[in-house]
Amino acid sequence: MRTVRATAAAVTAVMGAGAAAVVAGRLASDAALKAPAGRPLPTEPRLTVHATAAGRIALTRDLAALRPGTYGLAGDGSHAVVGQVLTATDHPADTVVRRLERVTHGSFEPGDKVWLTPNLYVGDPRAALGLDHADVDVPGELGPLPAWFVPAARDTWVIAVHGLGTTREHAMNLMQFLHRLRLPVLALAYRGDLGAPRPPDGLNHLGDSEWRDLDAAVRYAVRYGARRLVVLGWSTGATMALRAVTHSGVRDRISGLVLDSPVLSWEATLRALATARRTPGALLPLAVRAAQGRAGLHADRTDAAPARLAVPTLIFHGPGDTVAPWAYSRRLADRHPGLVALRTVAQAPHAAMWNADPAAYEEALRRFLTPLM
């Protein structure tokens, strides 16, 4: 009898541990499947404000705080733009001083927790950039999709699609540049974004289903006068662009792709985000299986890059990306020599290739877009 009881207790303990592991794997998968728009990814460290002065701000000394370039600085209810690191300024060894370009709203006080973001602008194109725009609704399969349309003279349109952790405000980083090229821009909010329909299961699908909202935007652009389209996507927005150029019924109108930090392996990205949440390595396979089951991701299609690509493609990506491994972009470029150009950007975090060096980014983009206009 004692043996039977001991065996039953052991089985119960194993089953309990197994159930706990499954729950833990499901929670770990939330890092990607429930990443809220406009909030930092778990890979982005929180920094502490140590001091502010005219034109400068001191932050916790961290590799993130030392990044070259220009970034948004966000806190709870506040936003600013910070520029280069100021090395000639006296400061404690545990801090980094950056140029404080402007405070968009709110205030920054010592002790505040903040994070760097690719978004330099908040609001809408008129308020943030002085650009006339129309608020439009793109008919999507789940309902109306809010979008900003910035008109211009050409009949080649740019459709801009944000990715993980950001919103359509991300596209405003490039709107003035694109407007100078006289390219109309349609910046899309898609399922799960504020004001857009909620996905039926409440989950992000890392572009696997969201691409159909991009397809709706492509059809909308064609209906309203676009003869050619360039899709500009960041992160999972780049994944959506690759899905659209492969599967859309109007893909022949897409003449080029610009992919910034593309998520080309949902499994690698999910593992990276779960690891950043301090998920034990033993639970990572469970997180992957949980994501696959919950979101219907294809086990045999972890690589989002199509086997065949028929349009010119420019990729901006960096080895420092801890969310979407750069090696997959290198592989995509190697598969399509002469068609895919990879511009490697050093020391830039995920989806912030422009921020590291805006002038170089825009010049490479100008060269790419010129023959597509």
N, C-alpha and C positions, 0 to 999 in steps of 0.2 A: 504493500500500500504506500509506504514511504517513497519507494522508487517511482511509482506512478505519479504521486503528488509532486515529486521533485522534477520529473520530466514535464508535467503539465506547467509547472511554474517556469521552467526554462523556456518552453515553447511560447508561453504568454509573454515572457520578457523579450524574446526575439521578435515576436509579432509586434509588441509595443515599440521596440526600437526601430523596426522596419517602418511602422506607421509614422513614427516621429521623423524618420529620415525622409519619407515621402513628403510630409508636410514641410519640412525644412527645404527640400528641393523645390517645392512649389513656391515658397516664399522667396527663395533665391532667384527664381525665374521672373519674379515681379520687377527686378532691377531693369529689365528690358521691356517686358510686356506691359508694365504699368508706369513707364517713365513719363511723368507729366510734362506737357509742353510749357516752356518758359521757366522751368526749374532746372538747377544744375544736375548733371549726371553724377553718379557716385564716384566717378574717376576725378571729378573736379574738387580740389581741396578747399575747405573753408579757411579763410585768412582772417586775421584780427587787425583792425585799424589801431595803430599805436599813437598816431598824431597826425594833425593836418595843419597846413600853413598856406599862405598865398601861393597858389600854383604848384603845390606838392602834397603828397600823402605818403605816410610811412605805414608799411604793412609787415606782417609776419614774414621773416626770412624763409623762403620756400622756393623750390625750383619753379613753381608756377608764378610766383611773384617776380621772378627774374626773366621771364619770357621776353624776347625782343618784340617790339611792335606796339600796336595800339589796340586797346580792349575796352569793352564796357566793364564797369565795376558795379555789381549789383548787391543789394542787401534787402532786407525786408522793408519795403516801402521806400527804397532809395535807388538811384541810378546815377552813375557818373561815367566819364570817359577818362582813362588814364593813358599816358604816352610812355615815352622811353624811361628807362631806369636812370636816375641821376646819381652818377658815381662820385661826383665831386662834392657832394653834400655830406656834412658831418652827421652821423647817426649811430645809434647803438649797433653792435655787431649782430644782434638777433633780428634786425629789421632791414627792409629794403625800401628805398624812397623812389617813388615814381612821379613823373610830371602829372599834375591834375589838370587836365585840359578844360573840363567844365563839369558842373553838377547839373544834371538834367532835372532831377526832382529829389526832394527829401534832403537829408543831411547825413554827415558821417562824423561820428564821435568816437573817441578812444574806447576800445572794448567792443565796438560793433563787429559782428561777424559778416563777412562779405565773400564774394567769389568773383572770379574773372569770367566774362562771357564774350562770345563773338559779337553780340549785338551792340553796336555803337548808338543806335537810334531807337527810340520808343515813340509810340503814338501811331500816326499815319503819315503817308508821304507829304501831305500838305503841311501838317503841323511841324514835322521833323525836318523836312528838306525844302519846303516851299514849292513842291511840285504839285501841279494840278493833277487830280486823279478822280476816278469814279469808283464808288463802292458798288460792286456788281455781285450777283448771285449766279454761280455756275450750276446748272442742273446736274446733280449727281444721283447715283443709283439709290442712295440712302436719304436724299433730300438736298436742299439748296446748300451750296458751298460758298462761303463768303470769299471774295477776292478783291484786291485792289488792281485797277487798270490804270496805268500811266500812259497816256497816248503819246504818239510821236509819228513822224512822217512816213517811215518805211513800212513795207508790207511784210517784212520779216519780224515776227514777234519773238520775244523771250518769255518763256514760262518759267517762273522761279518757284522752287519747291524746297521748303525747309526740311530739317531732319530731327533726330532725337534731341529732346531737351530745349528746343528753340521754337519760335513761332514765325509767322510770315514777316515779322519785323526784321528778321535776319536779312531778307532780300534788300532792305533799304541801304545796306552797306554799299551796294553796287548800283543803286538806281540812278544816282546823278551821273555816274560814268556811262551807263547804258543810255541815258537820256541825251547826253552829249553826242552819242553815236546815232541819235535819232531812231532808236529802236523802241517800239512799244513794249511795255512790260506788264505781264499778268502775274501777280504774286498771290498764290493760292493758300487758303486754309482748307485742310481736308479732315476727314473723319477723325474725331477725337479732339480736335482743336476747339478753342473757345468760339462759340457761335456756329460751329459745324455739327452735323449729326454725330451722335454717339455710335461707335461700333456695336453691333448686336451683342457681342460677348464682353464689351468693355475693355478690350485688350488691343495693344499695338501689335501689328503683324509684321513689323520690320520691312514694310514695303510690299509684302506678298499679296495683300488684298488692297492696300491703300493706292496702288498704282491705278486702279480703276477710277479713282477720283482725278488723277492726272489725265487719264484718257478722256474724262468728261471735259477737262479744261482744254485739251487739244481740240476736241470737237467744237467747243464754244469759240475758240479763237478762229478756227476755220470758218465757222458760221458768220463771224463778224469781220471777216476781211483779211485774215492772215493767209498769205500764199505759202510762206515757209515758216518753220518754227525751229527755234533752238531751245532745248530744255536745259535749264541750269539747276542742278540739284545738289544739296548738301546731305551727307550722311545717308539716312534711309531715303531721303528725297532723291539721291543719286540712284539708289536701288530701284525706286519707282520709275525713274527715267529709263533705266535699262529694260525693265519689264515692258514699259509702254512702247519703246522702239522695237521690241520683239513681238508683242502681242496685239497692239492697238490696230483696230480696223482702219485707222487713218494714219498709220505710221509712215506712209509715203510722204506726208507733209513735214515730217521731222527731218531737218537737214543737218543737224549737228547736236552733240551732247557736250555739256560741261559738267564734270563730276568733281565735286570737292569732298575729299575724305569718304569715298563711297564705302558703304557696308556691303561687302561682297561675300561674306560668310556669316550667316546669322548665328551659327554655332560659336564661332570665334568671338563675335561681339557679345553674345549672351554670356559666355564664360568670362570675358573681361569685365563686364558690368557686375556679374555675380561675385567675382573675386574682389572687386573694389568694395563690395559690401562685406568683405571679410568672411565670405563663405568658405568653409573648409574644403580643401582640394578633393576629399573623398565624396563630397556632396555635389560637386560640379556635374558629373554625369547625370545625377538625378535632376538637377536644374535644367539640363539640356532636354532630357526626356519629358519633364513636366512642361516645358515651353512647347515642345513638339506636339504633345497631346492637347494642350489647352488652346493653342493658336492654329493648329492644323498645319504647322510648318513641315515641309517635305524632307524626310530623312535622306532621300537620295538627291536632294537639290540644295545642299548647304552652300554651294557656290552660286551666287546670283549672277555672275558674269555669263552672258550668252556664249554659246560655242561659236556662233557666227555674228559678226557685227558689220553693218553695212553703211554706217554714216561716220563722218569724221568726229573724233572724240578727243577732248582735252581733259586730262585728269590732273588735279592739284592734290597732292598727298605728301605726307611726311613720315619718316621712320619713327618720329616721336609720338605718333598717334597710338594711344593706349586703348582705344575703343574699337577701331577698325584697322586691322593690321595692314601696313603698307605693302607687304609682300604680295597680297592679292592684286593690288593695282599694278605692281610690277609684272605679275604673271599675265594680267589682261593686256598690258601694253606689248609684252613679248609675243602673245598670240596673234596680234594684229599689227605687225610692223608697217609703218607708212600710213596707217589709218588712225591709230591711237597714239597720242603724244602724252607722256607722263612728265609733269613738272614737279620735281621733288622739292619740298619745302622743309628746311631743317628747323627744329626747336619750336614747332607750332603744334598746339593741341588739336584734338578732333574738331573738324569743321571750322577751323579758324586759320586756314591757309592765307586768306586775304589779310588778316590782322597782322601777321608777321612782317609783311612787306607790301603794303597796298599798291605802291607805284609799280613794282615788278609784276605783281599779280595782274594788274590792269593792263600793262603793256603786253603781257603774254596773251591775255584774253582779247585785246584789240587785234593782235595779229591773227588769232584764230578766227575771230568773227568777220573780219574784213571780206574774205571771199564768200562768206555765207549770206551777206546782206543782199 
